[in-house]
Amino acid sequence: MANISQKWLKDLDVLIPFTEGYNKFIYASSLAVMLKQPQRTVARKLFRLETAGVVKCTLEGKNKMYYIDLHDPQSLILLSNIEHLKALSFLRKHLKISIAIKDLMQLGTIILFGSYAKGQQTSASDIDLLFLSRKSKKAKKLCSKYPFAINPHFTDLQSFSKLLKEDNALAKEIAETHIIFGNVEEIVKVLVKFYG
């Protein structure tokens, strides 16, 4: 029989909704609806994660609200792993876009946002990407070579952090609903600082 400390790793998928605003408190029943998984399955996964010290919970009446403690040093590693899992899941679902992402990552870290990050894309949707690099001819050329529309935005990490502090609407949208490709850890640090 496996030790419980080893089992929680396979349950990280249940924490993906916590990347849509790192400071969220979510009921197990709400997570089950978001993930389209049975409530008992989600409750079992959350129990293992709570027992392993990965997530915390607080009681509100008879219901538990789960959250990730952003002041715990382990949360950076945990959130980075969840972000990697989310990116991998996206790339496996969208093979054509994954080829573009692979090419575009040579420009630096990329954050996908908008309808594709929300899972609400249509055949007419463009792909909204934030590049953490300078605008260049190479970037423009790479973005235009694909049969789908790419809507590129450019900034550096420091400017993105500043925009979050200034309550910029686009920066806040990206912070809430995003998929990160590249140096995930640097973005997670900025978001933990913003939400913490």
Residue, then its C-alpha position, 0 to 999 in steps of 0.5 A: m500500500a502506498n504511503i499517503s504522502q505519495k498519493w497526493l501528487k496525482d490529485l493536483d488537478v483538483l487545484i487548477p481552479f485556484t490559479e484563477g486568483y491565487n487568494k481564492f477560498i473555494y468550497a469542495s462542492s464548487l470545485a466539483v462543479m468547476l472540474k465536472q467531477p463527482q463531489r465524492t472524488v473531489a472530497r477524497k482528493l482534497f482530504r489527501l491534499e489537506t492531510a499532506g499539508v498542501v491545502k488549508c481549509t477553514l470551516e464555514g458552518k458545516n462546510k469546508m472552504y479550501y485555500i492555498d496559504l500564500h505565506d507558506p514558502q511551499s506555495l510557490i513550488l505548488l502553484s508553479n507545478i499546478e501552472h505547469l500541469k495546466a499548460l501541459s493539459f492545454l497543449r495536449k488539447h490544442l495541438k495546432i496551437s502547441i506548435a505555435i507556442k513552441d516556436l514563439m517561446q524562443l522569444g521568452t515567456i508567454i502568457l495565454f489569456g482571453s477566450y482560449a485561457k477561459g476555455q470559451q473559444t470559438s472558431a472565430s477567436d483569436i489567440d491572445l498572448l502576452f510576451l514578456s519580451r520586447k516587441s520585435k520584427k521577429a515576433k511580428k513575423l512569427c505571429s503572422k506565419y500561422p493559419f490562426a490569428i494571434n493577438p500579441h501584447f508585449t511587456d516586461l516582468q517589472s512593467f507587468s507587476k507595476l500594471l497589476k499594482e495600478d489595477n490595470a484591467l488587462a493585467k488583472e484579467i491576465a492574472e485571473t485567467h491565464i496559462i503560462f509557457g516558459n519561466v512559470e516561476e517568475i510569473v508565479k512570484v509576481l502573482v503571489k506577491f500581488y494576491g498575497 
